[in-house]
Amino acid sequence: MPERTRDLVLTVLDENKAEDVITIDLRGKTTMADYLVVATGNSARQVGAMAEQLISKLRDIGVHAGNAEGYPQCDWVLVDAGDVIVHLFRPEVRAFYSIEKMWGVELPASLNSLAPGYDMLPAQ
């Protein structure tokens, strides 16, 4: 089931033109989820629309995603789909927080210039 949810998330993000999508396999690293998906939208409107579309499609397959956290600003929206946690960011917010580094994954190169110095932090 986690793989089905992950695949749906990736399909919806692709259909909604998400950028710099990264999937992090959390199995064996934590019990909070099996996958973490991080993606960028070019505007608050796109981030909000992606979150709404994602929640709707998850509900269609019987996955309760609850309410997204981060409305109404839509700078950073978190969608908790149980086994898959999705973080949707505007580019500069994603570059600032660089949450991928917590899991030993590098921030996409396209975002490094938005947060000078953050690309120099060592991966955890």
N, C-alpha and C positions, 0 to 999 in steps of 0.2 A: 504493500500500500504506500509506503513512503516514496518509492520510485514513481508510482503513478501520479502522486501529488506533485512531486518535483517536476516531472515531465509536463504536467499541465501548466504549472507555474512558468516554466521556460517557454512553452508555446504561447501563452497569453502575453508574456513580456515581449517576445519576438513580434507578435501581431501588433503590439502597441508601440513598436519602435524604441524599446528600451535600449540603452547603450551600455557598453562595458559591463555586461552581465557576467557575474562570477558565481559559480556554485562551489561551495565548500562542503566536503564530506565530513560530518562531525561524528560518524559512528566510531565508537571506541575512544572518543575524546571527551564526550560529555553525554549526560542523559537528557538534556533539555530538548534535543531534536536530533534528527538524523542528517538533515541538510540545512545549510544556511545559503540563501540566495541574496546577492547584493546587486542592485542595478541602478542606473542613472536615468532620470528624465530631464529634459532640457528646461522645464519650467515647473512651477508649482502646479499649474493646471494639468500638465502631462502626468506628473507624479500622482496627483489626486485621481485622475481618470484611470491610470494603470491600477491603482489600489482598488477602485470601485469595480473595474472589470474583473480583476483577479478574485475578489470576494464573491462576485456573482457566479463566476465559472466554477469556483471551488464548491459553492453551495449546490450547483447543478449536479456535481458528482457525489454529493453527500458529505463533503468535508466542511465541518463547522470552522469558519475562520474568525468568528466573533466580529468585533468592530476593530477597524484599523486604528492604531494609535498615531497621532500626529496631525489630525485634522484640527482646525481649518487651515493652518499655515501651509501644510504640504511641502515643507522643506525636507523633512525626513519622516516617512510613513512606515510603520512597522505592521506587517500582516502576519499574525500567528496562525498557521494552519496545522498546528499540532506537531507532526513530524518534520515539517518544513517551515522555517522562519524566513520571512522575506523582508528585506530592508530596501526601501525605495528612496532615493536621494535626488536633490538638485545637485549639479556638479560640484559647486564650491563647498557645499555642506558635506558631501561625501569625501572630498579631498581633506577637509579640515579634520573630520573624525577618523577617517582611515581605519574603519573597524576590521578590515581584512587582515591587518597586521597582527591583531590579537590571535589569529589562527595561523600565522606564519605564511600568509599569502600577500604578495606585493600588490600595492595599489596600481591600477592600470596606468600606463605611461601617459595617457591623454589627460589624466587628472593631476599629475605631479606638479605642473606649472601653476595650478590654482591655489596651492598651499605650500609656498616656498618653505623649505626646511623639513616638511613632514616626510618627504621622500628620503630623507637622510636618516630617519629613525630606524633603529634595528628592528627586524621582525621579532616578535615574541615567541 
